[in-house]
Amino acid sequence: MKKLTVGLIVSGIFFTGILAGCQQTTKEEPTQETTQQHAENKETIVTTKYGKVEGSIQDGVRLWQGIPYAADPSGSNRWKEPQDPQSWEGIKKATAPGNVAIQASADGIIGSEDALNLDIYRTDTNKDKLPVLVYVHGGNNQTGNAQELSGASFVKTHDAIMVSVNYRLGVLGFNPLPALKHGTELENSGNYSLLDLNKSLEWIQQNIAAFGGDPENVTISGFSAGGRDVMAMLMSPIFEGKFQKAISFSGGMTIADEAESQEIFAEALAPLVVEDQLATSNEEAKSWLLQDDTKVKDYLYGLDSKRLAPLMGNAGIRMRVFPHLYNDGVVLPKEGFQGEIKNDVPLLMITGDREFSLFGRFDSYFAEYIADGRIDTDPNIKAQYDFINKYGGELYSLFNVQESAETLGTKYQKPIYAMELLFGQNAAVVGEEMAKIGSFHGVFVPLLDQDNHNYDALVKDGYNSVGAKTLSDDFQQTLFSFIQTGNPDFKGIKWQPWNQSDGDILYLDADKENVIATVEKKSYTYEDVLREMEQDTSISSEEKQVLIKQVLNGRWFSERLDQLNE
């Protein structure tokens, strides 16, 4: 895997740093090789429903990359249900990453529309009936790729399979405009990313046994946008029976009103219409795009995907900038998360304690202070960052776990487990650099993927202590226990499932040598945070109002805060 110097991408925001990833690759056609060459790799030659694939063995892990789970969704297949991949003769090489979905990055537009592929990691044994962990990457459903997190360190030490999925992103993954609603009921939903993820789970049901996996023991998981997609799947009838357990890493519950979303999409696309001289103003272009007209549909299908990829790229965990996950009434219920639960499975929800730290630190409000270093040296600027870091983090952590559990409420019959990571707060343990962002959005990634370098520029040596490595081992073992049995046992600690009167949370931290684990209830509510914000005198009232309106408002977690400041 090559290391690219690019902007670090978290939920659709670019952060300066090092992102471990892979260059866009061109899909390899099946190749015929000598019998001797294949004999050397017979353990990695697997027959799928569509043809044979050959992977590789790397440091005790069997790995297949870029396997197509659906056909090319470009051209006439754009904004349609994903179709079965075309079968092939011979043996298809699966030894390099597949295409990533077309998207904006710090290096410009990368990827391809033809990117419906997945990676499979498994332990290098011949065991079968292994539990399967499916991972949906983050990036606000606008950016990211299947290599965001490797399953290698997890499956190397646990008898399991991990599958990581590429899916359509941005305007190609979600689009509610009326002119596109002339297909099947599923296509008319506008939730194309969810259709892709559903298709990948169907492929896993049909093929994972050939890789040694158990199709009847599948855990769906996702980070950030992927975690929100997982929570949406709990409500979606199209996912019934496709997974037996679910894990949401920093996910939470978000849904977008379809009618409002059409207005926002038309407004975002309008400048392209003006640029192409089909309208003389953005207002006229927006009105045209909202029409249910064949000419609008033909125009949208004819647009170069490179022009579509960067649209609404400044979303920054704000649904009103890039609305997605529509309450269409077919893929997702009209009632949203107040509707009937379709997939009542054991659920594990995980959050960090300082989930907003990266979003706040790299918000445009602090850009000049990041550039000249004053965010860490000027007492007043530091106090402003500390304000949004503390309260944004508390509201975000509530959103990711407690509010989601309360929303599911008594409708949910299967156990719900809650975990919060505190690791990263203590500078004496993790160093001064990591302590600036604490238990950030993604703090779990280096624990699950011990070779991950996505955050190196931000965390430095924060994960190198004996305590951190032990925490990683224990964290992985807890996830393994959950995907095996539905019970996330943590070294024998009594950890009760969530219920409305007793919201137990497993808190995890580590010092230099040891893991620190406690089971407690959340020490504050949303109302407590709002009250403390109001009483906070660390910054002036004027600065506070500016920070709330410019930095905190409009985020996933800020609905009640927004109402106070309308």
Secondary structure, DSSP 8 states (H G I E B T S, - for coil): --EE--EEEETTEEEES-EE----------B---HHHHHHTGGGEEEETTEEEE-EEETTEEEEEEEESS----GGGTTS--------SSEEE--S----B-EEETTEEE-BS---EEEEEEESS---SEEEEEEE--STTTS--GGGS--HHHHHHSS-EEEEE----HHHHB---GGG--S-HHHHT-BHHHHHHHHHHHHHHHHGGGGTEEEEEEEEEEETHHHHHHHHHTT-GGGTTS-SEEEEES-----B-HHHHHHHHHHHHHHHHHHTTS-SSHHHHHHHHTS--HHHHHHHHHS-HHHHTTTTTT-SS-TTTS--SB--SSSS-TTGGGS--S----EEEEEETTTTHHHHHTSGGGHHHHHHSHHHH-HHHHHHHHHHHHHHHHHHHIIIIIHHHHHHGGG--S-EEEEEE-TT--HHHH-HHHHTT-S-TTTTHHHHSTT--TTHHHHTTTT-SHHHHHHHHHHHHHHHHHHHHS---BTTB-----BTTB-EEEEEEE-SS-EEEEEEE-S--HHHHHHHHHH--SS-HHHHHHHIIIIITTSTT-HHHHHHT-
